[in-house]
Amino acid sequence: MYQVNFSEQAMRELNKLDKLVQLDALEPISNLKPADLAHPREPLGQFKRGRKNLYRLRAGDFRFYFDVRGEMLHVDYILHRNSLEDFLLRNKLPVSEQQLVEQHSKFWKYLESLTK
């Protein structure tokens, strides 16, 4: 089992939620095991950004984007699924989240703007 660490953006998103909703959203990521990451399958996905391996975990209405740092999972972003869909619609980007994160740099600029 991993320790889970959160970026400032991720903590802000979590703090907006009711405590029970937080617990429901965090359960899937807190239960990840090394075997899950070695062979990701839905609701977990893996992709590369430059030289960095990133993961996307769907947890109810939320999407966790994170990387592995030794025995720790570092959650870079937590996005509500509707805000990601809204982003896709507004920017006419590919519908597939996998294609989006692998091929379109506007997605990363959008995510990075959330941390500022």
C-alpha positions in Angstrom: 0.0 0.0 0.0 1.2 3.5 -0.9 1.3 6.7 1.0 -0.7 9.4 -0.9 0.6 13.0 -1.1 -1.3 15.9 -2.7 -0.3 19.0 -4.6 -1.8 22.3 -3.6 -4.4 22.2 -6.4 -5.5 18.7 -5.3 -5.8 19.7 -1.7 -7.9 22.8 -2.7 -10.2 20.5 -4.7 -10.5 18.0 -1.8 -11.2 20.8 0.7 -14.2 22.0 -1.3 -15.9 18.6 -0.8 -18.0 17.4 2.1 -16.1 15.0 4.4 -18.1 12.0 3.4 -17.6 12.8 -0.3 -13.9 13.2 0.3 -13.8 9.7 1.9 -15.6 8.1 -1.1 -13.4 9.9 -3.6 -10.1 9.0 -1.8 -10.9 5.3 -1.2 -9.9 4.1 -4.7 -6.5 5.8 -4.7 -5.7 4.9 -1.1 -6.3 1.2 -1.9 -4.0 1.0 -4.9 -1.3 -1.7 -4.8 1.9 -2.1 -6.8 0.3 -4.9 -8.9 -2.5 -2.4 -9.9 0.1 0.1 -11.2 2.1 -2.6 -13.0 -0.9 -3.7 -15.0 -3.4 -0.8 -15.1 -6.9 -1.4 -16.3 -10.1 0.6 -15.9 -10.7 2.7 -13.9 -6.9 3.2 -13.9 -4.9 4.3 -16.9 -1.2 5.0 -17.6 0.4 7.4 -20.0 3.7 9.3 -20.6 4.3 13.0 -20.5 7.8 13.6 -21.7 9.9 11.2 -19.6 7.4 11.0 -16.8 4.9 8.2 -16.3 1.6 9.4 -15.1 -1.6 7.7 -14.1 -5.2 8.6 -14.3 -7.7 7.1 -11.8 -11.4 7.5 -12.2 -13.1 7.7 -8.8 -16.8 8.5 -9.1 -17.2 12.1 -10.3 -13.5 12.8 -10.0 -10.3 12.1 -11.9 -7.0 11.8 -10.1 -3.8 12.5 -12.1 -0.7 11.2 -10.3 2.8 9.8 -10.5 4.7 7.3 -8.3 7.6 8.5 -6.2 9.1 5.5 -4.5 6.5 4.3 -2.0 4.4 7.4 -2.5 1.7 8.4 -4.9 1.8 12.1 -5.6 -1.5 13.4 -6.8 -0.9 16.4 -9.1 -4.5 17.2 -10.0 -8.0 16.3 -9.1 -10.6 17.3 -11.7 -14.3 16.9 -11.6 -15.4 14.9 -14.5 -17.8 17.6 -15.7 -15.1 20.2 -15.8 -12.9 17.9 -18.0 -15.8 17.3 -20.3 -16.5 21.0 -20.4 -12.8 21.6 -21.3 -13.0 19.0 -24.1 -16.2 20.5 -25.5 -15.0 24.1 -25.3 -11.7 23.4 -27.0 -13.0 20.8 -29.6 -10.3 18.3 -28.4 -10.4 14.6 -29.0 -13.1 12.9 -26.9 -10.8 10.2 -25.5 -9.0 11.3 -22.3 -6.1 9.0 -23.3 -5.6 10.8 -26.6 -6.1 14.2 -24.9 -3.3 13.7 -22.3 -0.9 12.0 -24.8 -1.3 14.4 -27.7 -2.6 17.8 -26.8 -0.5 20.3 -25.0 -3.4 22.6 -24.2 -4.6 20.1 -21.7 -1.3 20.4 -19.8 -1.4 24.2 -19.9 -4.9 24.1 -18.6 -3.9 21.8 -15.7 -0.8 23.8 -14.9 -3.0 27.0 -14.7 -5.1 25.3 -12.0 -2.1 25.3 -9.7 -1.5 29.0 -9.9 
